[in-house]
Every structure is written in C-alpha cells, then in structure tokens.
Amino acid sequence: MLIVTAISVLTLILTYLESRRYLKDGMKLGFILISILGIIHYDYGNDYMSYYDIYNSIVHTPFNWTNILNGSIYKEPGWVLINYFFEPLGGFFMMVAVLNVIQNVIYYKFIKANVERTWRPIAVFIYLFSTSFYLLNFSMMRQGLVIAIFLWMWKYIKNRKWFIALLGLIAGSFIHTSAIILIPFAFWGFIPMKNGRFLAILYVSLFIALWIGESFLNNIFETLLIFEDFEDYTDIYNKDSESVHFGVGFIINMIPFVVSIYYLLKDKTQTEDKHQLVALAAVGFMILPFGKIIPLVARVGMYFSALSIGAFTSTYSVINNRMFRYSLIGIYILITLYDYWNFFHNSIYAASYQNFKTIFTV
C-alpha cells in the first residue's frame, strides 16, 4: 500500500509542477514511475495468481484455432492469443509488463489530448486514486486492458471513424466478454449533441428506471453478460449490498451525475466532441451508484466512468460560481480519498494489496 500510494502521490506532484510550468514533462515522468511499478509487481492484487495459473494452463495446451475460438482452452479467445503471443517473448512476467506499459501510455495520451494543462492534476488524481482504474489494473488484467482500449478508441469514435472504432471494440470483446455492451458506441460520434436538454431528460428517466426497477434491470444485465463468468464478483456484490441504502453517501456520490446533467442543459460554449465525451462519461456516473445494489452494474460502469478522467474538468467548468465549483470538486476529492483508504482496509482486497511484492522476490 505505502509504495503504491507514495509513487501515486509523487506522480500527482510531478503533474502539478508541469501544470504550473515549474517542471517540463512532469506528468510523463510520473507515468514512467507508475509504469515501473506495473512492470515489476508480483502477486499484487486479488487475481494476479489466478492469471498466472491461467497463463500456464494456456501455454501448456497445444495451439489449435478451433479450440481457441470455441472457448475450450479459455473462455475469451483474445486473451488466449495474447498469452500464446508472449510465451516465446519472456512469458507471463513480460506479458504483465507490456500490458501495463500499454495501458499507462493510453491513459497518458488520453489525458494529454482531452484535458487542459492546468486541469491535468485532477485527471491524474482520478486515474490513480479512484479504485476502479490504476489500482484494479494490478488485478483485473483483462478488463483493465479493455477499458484502456475503449479510451484508445475514443479519438476514432469522436472523429466518426466508426470502422476503426468498431474493430477495436469487437477485439476488446474477445478479451473480456462484457465489452460486447460497448460495440454500439462505435457510432456515438454520429449522435448530434446540440440538443443537450433532450439527452439530459433521457438520462434522468433512465436513472429513475434504475431506481424503481432494480430487480428487472439486474436480470437484463445478467442476461447480457451471461457469457462471462461473474460468479466471484456476484458474491462480492451481494455481500456489499446488505448494508447499502439511499443515504447521505448515495447523495454525495450522485453529485458528478447531477453536474453532468446541468452541463448538458446549460453549456453552449464547448465543442461537440466535448459534449459527446461528457454525455458518455455521464453513463458511468449514472449507473455506478447502483453497483452495490444491482450486481454486475459496477463492472460495466467502469468502461464509461473511465471517460470521466477526460470529461470531469469540462463538466465542472460550467459552474460559474468559483467557490461553489471548487467546493464540489473538493467533496469529490474527499470521497475518492475515503474510498481509496477503505479499499486497502476492505476484507476483500486488504490481503492482496497491503504488501507490494516484486518479480525480484520470486
């Protein structure tokens, strides 16, 4: 915990120094540091050793296209091919290292392309301290990679290069089946964003539907994701859901969604691609608060909430009152830090995330 947190804080400081022009390439240096942690980590995260066992099972099975495609070797053909690809190139540790570098490069470029220099510390903070991204990438290797692919495809989505986006998202679905739900969003760039009021009303209506019909929607999500083995995650969500209620915490967590709706209603100054980014990120804000109530929703919501790394500052910029704007951002930061602390002390994650181990200890 201490090593990962310390490097994350250092990366945030370096990014801040660059944002104030005190240090050139500070964010790049910080991302190099967090990438090094990803390269050398060993048995860090709940699923690390499971992926190690899966790798050994795959590479010790004779290569056969039929068995790969029908799921006999492993349920996701794309993940099977990735494992086979790295077997002669250094094995499992090399695969983990390269995938971590690729993911961090994608996040770095996404932030550079979509966030103004002065606001990049906030974007880096969300990436490093929101427990759905950098931290869980140590564990959920397949979905972490697909989330990064979704961010990579954003530049093609917004520029209406739908064929490239479609290929990328289909490829992602062969790595983690839940990404099937992303495929229609290859055409998101064609949706006109001039009438933000209509989209805001639609989102509020969907939110109400989530609230009222949680059992029905849970069945929908389970049907959509029937190809994915979510048994372990469902058990986790069901344990958490026993203590969930619509209290103050729920209201606070809904602030980003409310601000997104306000942005869609009010903003007339930013470009259409910014509106598209905020609107898509708002999907994550809308459904993630239900993640502990409706099993599997949080897993799907991660794809969309990752876009908030680029959309957050645009969303909050629509609030004209500076004190009110920074107060809401401050609340978001405090809640994120609170969740970060709880993550390392949660019985589900604590044992796997407390002590950082490296490949040099093997």
N, C-alpha and C positions, 0 to 999 in steps of 0.2 A: 504493500500500500504506500509506504513512505517514498520509495524510489519512484514509482509511477506518478504520485502526486507532486513530488519535488520537480521532476522533469516537466510535468504539465505546467506547473507554476512558472518555471523558467521560460518555457516556450511562450507563455502568455506575456511575460515581462518583455521578452525579445520582440514580440509582435507589437506591443505597446510602444517600445522605443522606436521601432520603424515607423509606426503610425504618426509619431511626433517628429519624425525626421532626425532623431538622435543617433540612429544606427541603420546603416544600409543593409538590406536583406536580412533583417532580424527575424521575420516570420519564416523565411526559408531555412535559416539556421535552426530555429526551433523545431521545424518539421523534420529536419535531419536528425535531431536528437530523439524525437519521439519515434521516428522510424527505426533508429538503432535499437531502442527497447523492443520494438516489434520483431526485429531480426533475431535478437539473442534470447528472447524469452523462452522458457521451457516449463511445461506443466503449470501454466498460469492461466486460470480460467476454468470454469466447470467442465467444458467439453474438450479440452486440449488432448487429454489422453485417449478419449473416445475417437477423436480424429486420427490420432497416431495409430490406434488399433485398426481403424477403417482403412488407412493407407496401407498397412502391412497386409491386410486381407485382400485388398485390390491388386497390389503389385505381385502378390504370390499366386494370383489367378491368371491362367493363360489368357492373352489378349484375344478377344473374339467379338466382332462387331454385333452379331446377333444377341449375344448375352449382355453386351453393354446397353444396347438400345431397348431391350425388353426388361431391363432392371434386374436381371438375375445376379449380376455382380454387385451392384449397389443401386439404390432407387433413383438417383439422379445421374443420367449418362454424362452430363457435362463435368460433374465432379470426378467421375471415374476417369475421364480423359485427362483432366488436369493432373490427377495422381500418377497416371501412366507416363505423362509427359515429363514429370520431374524425377521419375525413378532413375534414369541414367544420368541426371544432371546434378546429383547431390542428395537426392532422396527427400524425405519428409521435411527436414530442417531447412533445406534450400527452398522447398515449396512455401513453407510458412514465411520465410524471409522475403521472397519475391512478392508474394501476395500482400504482405504488409507494406512493402515499398510502393506497390502499385496503388493500393488504397490511399495511402497518405499523399501520393502525388496527385491523385484525382481530387481529394479534398482540398489540397493546397491550390490547385489551379481553379477549382470551383469558387473558392473564396476570393482569389485574385480577380476573377472575371466578373463576379456578381456583387462584391461588397466594396464600397468606397474605402480608401486607405485609412481614414480616420476612424472608421467603424470596425475595422478588421479584428481588433482585440475582442469585441463582443462575439464575432463569428467563431474565432478560435476558442473562446471560452465555451461556447455551446458545444463545439465538437469534442473538446477534451473533458468537460465536466458534466455534460449530460450523459447519463449512464447508458444510453442507447447506442452510442457511436464508438468512440475510441476504446472505452473500457471493454465493451462487449465484443469488440473485434478480436480481442485476445482469445475469446471463447467460441463465438458463433461464426466460424470461418466462412461457411458457405453463404449465409445471409449477409454477413458483413461485406463480402465481395460483391454480392448482387446489389446491395444498397449503393455501393460505390459505382457500379456500372450504371445504375439509374441516374446518379448525379452526372456521370460522364455523358450520358445520352441527352441531358438537358439542353446542351447547346444545339443539338440536332433537332430536338423537339421544338424549341422556340423559333428556330430558323426554318421550320416546316420541311426539314429534310427527313420526312417520315420513314422512308425506306431504310435508311441507316439506323434510325431510332428503333424501328420495328425489329430489325435483325438483332440489334443489341439486347433488346428486352426479351426476345424469344430465346436468345442464347442464355440470358440470365435465368430464365425459367427452367432450363435444363441443368442449372447448377443448384437452384433452390426452387422447388415447385410452387411455392407461394407467390413467386414473381409472375405467375400467369395473370394475376389480377392487374399487373402493370401494363400489359400489352396494349390495351385500348388507348393508353395515354401517349402512345407514339403519335397520335393525331391531335393532341391537346393544343398544339400551336395554331390549329385552324379555328379554334373557338374564339369568336370575337369577344373582346373584353371591354368594349365601350360602355355597355350597359351593366355596370357593376351592381346596380340595385337588384336586378333580376337574380344574379348569382348569389348575392347576399341573402335574399329571401329563400332561395333554394337551399342554401347551406343551413339556415336556421330551421327550415322544415325538416331536413334530414336529421339535424340534431334532436329535434323533438321526437322524431320517429325512433331514434336510438334510445331515447329516454323511456318512451312509452312501451316500445316493443322489443325489449332486450332479449327475451327468450326466442322470439321469432327470428331476430337478426342473428342470434347466436347459431341457430340452425342453418341459416344461409351461409355464414362464414365456415361452418364445419363442412357443409356440402361443397363449397368452392375449394376448400383445402383438403378434400378427402384423400387426395393422392399423397399428402405429406404426413409423415409420422409425427404427430404432435402430442403423443401420449404424455411424455415427461413434462412438457410445457403446460398442458392442460391441468395436470396435477398441481403444478406450481400456482397457476392462476386460481384454481379452486381453493387452495389453502389461503391465498391472499384475500379472496373475495369475501371470506367470512367476516372481516372487520371493515369492509368498505361501506361508506354511506355518503349521502349528498350533504356534506357539512361544509365548514369553512375551507378546508383543504381543497375540496372539489371546486368551490367557487374561485379560489385563488388560481387553481390550475386552468380554469377556463378563461382567464384574462387574455392570454395570447389569441384565443379564438375570437373573443369579443372585439379585440383591437383589429383583427383581420377583417371582421365584418364591417367595422367602422371604416377601415381603409377602402374596402370595395365600394362602400356607399359614398365616400367623400372625395377620394383622391382623383384629381383630374390633370395632374401635372406630370406624372411619371410615364415612362414608355409602356407600350402594350406588353412587351416581354416581362417587365417588372410586375405588371398586373397578373400575368399568367403564372409567374413564379409564386407570388403571394397567394393566389387562389388555389394553387395546387398544394402548397405548404399548409394551407388552412384545413385541408382534408385531414392531415395528421393531427393538428390542434383539435379538430372536432371529435375524432374518434378515440384518441389516446386516453382521455379521462375515463373512458368506459373499459379500458383494458383489463382492469381487475374485476370487472363485473361481467363482461362478455368475454369468455375465454377466446384466445386467438386474435382478438382485435388488435391488441398491442403489437403483435408480431407484424401484422400488415401495416399498422400505423407508422412503424419505423421507416418504411420507404418514403412516406410523404413528409414525416417530421424532419428527415434529413435535409429536405429542401429549405427548412426554416433557417438553416445556417446562412443561406444566402438571402432569404426573404425577411428576416427579423428586423433589420435596421430600416428597410424600406417601409415595412408595416408600421413601425412605431413613429416614423418621421411625420406621419400625417397628423399626429397630435401636436397642435400649435403651442399649447401651454408647456413651456420648457420644464417647469418644476413638476408638473403632473406627468409628463413624458418620462423624465428621469426617475420619478418615484415608481412608476410601473416597471421600468427596466430594473430598478433596484430590487423590487419584490421578486421579479423573475430570477434574478441572480441569487437571492437568498434561498428561494425554493429549490433551485438547482443545486446549490451547495448542500442544503439539507438532505436532498435525495442522494447526493454523492456520498455524504457521510453515512447515511443509512445503508447504502449499497454495501459498503465494506463491513458493516456490522450486522447485515442480514444473514440469518442462519443458512439461507440457500447459497449465498455467494462467499461468505466470510472465509471459509476454509480454503477455498480455491484462489482467493485474491489477496489474502493478507500478506503472504511472503512471496516476494518476487524471486523467481529462480531463473537461471540462465542455462543455455546449452553447454556451457563450460563446466557445469556441475555433473553432467551425465557421465 
